[in-house]
Amino acid sequence: MELPPLKKLFSDTGLRWLWLTLLCLIIDQVSKHWVAGTFDYRETLSVLPFFNLTYVHNPGAAFSFLADQGGWQRWFFTAIASIASIVFLVWMAKTPKQQRLLSIAFALILSGAVGNLIDRALFGYVIDFLDFHWAGNHFAAFNIADSVIFIGAALMIFESFTNKEPNKESNQENKK
């Protein structure tokens, strides 16, 4: 018995990993709302000698890029995150289920993009709270969404070096 087209789309493509996107999105949003509801703005809790929870807002992009602009960056980064989310969703739909690592990477990046998109749309900034530091130097604070974007990008790079799929030229030579 043939699966209906929509069911087949979710069972035979990278969309089968949307549950991972949703799980990471929930963890991201719950953690951000917990921090915002528990901490005062810029309040810090020392957790380890090299790690704090620090509640900050980031109206810019990575490393507060364009954070000091007049507010237009909110809509600019919202548009970029919206477009990226659509692109990753389409890529997931076009990725065969056999390409599990690539599908997981897309699911993670999609989750992070949507997590930060929600913040920008609702608040005009992204809630960051993971603060690592060493020898008095603090790295840029980040959040769960940023973390899963990083992990997804690292998986994509790793997959590109380990992909065992033969190239098209050798496939055509084998057909001759």
N, C-alpha and C positions, 0 to 999 in steps of 0.2 A: 504494500500500500504506500503510495507516494504521499509525502508530507505536504500540507498546504504551503504555498509560496512564502508567507510571512514566517511560519514556523521553521521552514527550511532555512530561511535567511538567518534566524537566530541559532540554529543548530549546526549549520555548516560553515559559519564565518566567525570572524573575531568578535562579533557581537555576543557570542556566548559568554564573553568575559565582562559584560556590562554589570554583572553582579559585583565584580571587584571594583568597578568605577563607583557604584552606589555605596559600597561598604566604606571605601576610602573617603568618599564625599561626606558620609555621615560622621565618621571619626573626625574629619577636618572641621566640620561645622560645629559639632558638639564641643570639641576642644576649644575652639575660638569663643564660643558663647560662654563656656565655663570660665575662661580667663577674663573675658569682658565683664562677667557678672560677679567674679570673685575679687579681682584686683582693681585698684584705682589706676588711672592712666599713669604710666611710667613707674608703677610700683614693681619692685623686684623681690623675688624670693630666691635665695641662694640654695641650690639643690646639691651641687657637687662643687669641688674647688675650681672646676673649669666650666660649669654650666649653671645658668640661672633661668628662671621663668621671669620674663619682663614683658609687661603689657605695653605695646607701642602700636601706633598707627603708621601705615606706609601709604601715602597718597600717590607715590610713584611706582616705578617698576622695580626690578631687581636692584639691590643695593641703593634703594631710594632714588633711582634715576628719574629725573624730572619732577621730583617731589615738591620742589619749591616754585613750581609754575602756578599760574593763576586759577587753576581748576579745570582747564580744558583737557588735561591729561586723564582725568577721570573717564571721560567719554571716549577718548582715544584708546586707552587700555581696555575699556569695556568692549569696544568694537573689535580690537585685536583678539581678546579672549573669546568673544562670540564666534568670530570667524575660525579661530584655531579649534574651538570645540566642534564646530560643524565639520571641519576638515578631518579631525581625528575620528569622528563618528563615521564618516564616509570611508576612511581608510580601514576602520574596523570591519565595516560591512563588506569591503572588497578583499579582505585578507582571509585566505582559506584557513579552516580550523586546524590544519596540520602545522601552521606557523604559530605555534602556541606562544613562544617567547615574544615575538613581534606583537601579537594580539594583546598580551599582558602589558607590554610597554605602552601601547596605544591607550589601553584602559586606564593606566596610571596617569598618563599625561592628561587625558581627558578629564579625569577626576580632579586633578590639581587646577586645571584651567577653569573648570566650572566652580570649584570651591572659591577661588579668588575672584571670579566673575560675580558670584553672589555677593561677596563683601563689597566690591566696587559699586555694584548696582544699588545695594541697600544703604551703604554708609558713605561712599565716596572715597574709601580707603580700604586697605587690606589689614586685617588684624594679625600682627606678628607677636610671637612670645617666646620662641626658642632662642636663647641667647648664650652662645658659646664664647669663651674668652680664654686668653692665655697670656701670662706675664703682663697683665694690665691692658692688653689690647683686646677689644671686643670685635667680633666679627658681626656682620649685619644680622640682625634678628630675622627669623623666618618662621614658617608655620608648617603644618602637616601637608597642605597643598603644595607648597614649594618643595617639600621633601619627596613627595610622590612624583612630581614633575622631574626632579633630578634623577630619581631611581629609574623612571621610565626612559629618560633620555640615555642613561647609562646602559640600560638593557638593549635599547635600539643600537647603540654603538657596538656593544658586545655581540649582538646577533649579526651585525653586518660583517664581523670578522669570523664568526663561527658558522655562518650559513653554509650548509653542505649541498645546497641546490646547485647542480651543474649549470654552467653558463649556456646561453642559447647556441653559441657556435658549436660546442661539443655535442649538443643535442641534435643539431642539424647534420653533423658529420656521422653520427650514429644511425641516422635515418637512411643514409645513402647506401 
